[in-house]
Amino acid sequence: MTRLKGLQELFKRYRRPGDIVFAWMFLALSLFLLSQLGTQAPWKTGGKTFTQPAFWPSISVMLMVFFAALHLLSSALSPRILGRWSEVFQWVRALEYAGWFMAYVLVVLQLGYLGTTMLFAVLLSLRAGYRNWRVLFSMSGMAIVIVVLFKSFLQVKIPGGAVYELLPSGLRAFMLTYF
């Protein structure tokens, strides 16, 4: 009897409110990947099964679909937990920072690495709720340190911004190299 109770504890499922939404999304993603297998990993004629380029991707994606369906089934059969949409909203809120990153990448091409890093350090500090001018000033200083560290010491190749074209040639070369 204690062994059975131990197994039940081992396989006990702790669901979150958004589990059913995640299960549907993961099954949809798995089915999409399965639909793309023919074009992304084609089967070659005349080869052994295990040496085919599509063999292991096919096995893994089919298993992904199978386990996603099992997850959805177990989520659908489990008792409903309140708060599903509030958790899904939390997931959507996290996408805001992906948007900030995409905006950063686009603005770097215009303002350059230094200007964009300083601008976004201050904007993200304001977004986080910091309003003290010392904090905002220190974030600008931190941005300068990051840019110098990445461009000078680590020699990360980041394209210069369009604004650098307006600078005199000597200053432009310096800014492109170090900032």
Disulfide bonds with the S-S distance in Angstrom:
none
